Amino acid sequence: MSMTPEEIANGLKERFGEKILETVLDTHDPYCLVEPQALADVALFCRDELGFNYLRCLSGVDYMDKKKTTDDLGVVYHLGAIPDASHLFCLKVRLSRENPVVPTVARIWPTADWHEREAWDLVGIVFEGHPNLTRILCAEDWEGHALRKDYTSPDTYHGIKNNVV
């Protein structure tokens, strides 16, 4: 069921209209930027109607730049299909740093479970409806989200000096 990126983007725009905020196809990983609250519906459509039965990767992103012209967070979803390895596409959402909430896709693609936990743990993105949104890499009592660009590492943790250079 391999489709071109243009066909995928057109199918998404036809079905979801203004909830598809942007389309970028002339890149290594073609994508559509999706309104965050529409993400679960778009993901379900991608799985059931466009044949994306596999979530290859989900990554939390901190888009803050050095001049702080943006401080958005985001999530990138790399979609694929088994057995058609050429059927690929990405979905992206941009979220405010103050309220980085997006619906979970763990019920759509079970693979998302641990990926979402990692994105929450390290970047602070809340996946609404996730069945077990708990830390997966940092200690349960760790404060903050270590991959945020504005994160300040503590001097000590439980009395142990943090030797960050």
Secondary structure, 3 states (H helix, E strand, C coil): CCCCHHHHHHHHHHHHHHHEEEEECCCCCCEEEECHHHHHHHHHHHHHCCCCCEEEEEEEEECCCCCCCCCCEEEEEEEECCCCCCCCEEEEEEECCCCCEEECCCCCCCCHHHHHHHHHHHHCCEEECCCCCCCCCCCCCCCCCCCCCCCCCCCEECCEECCCC
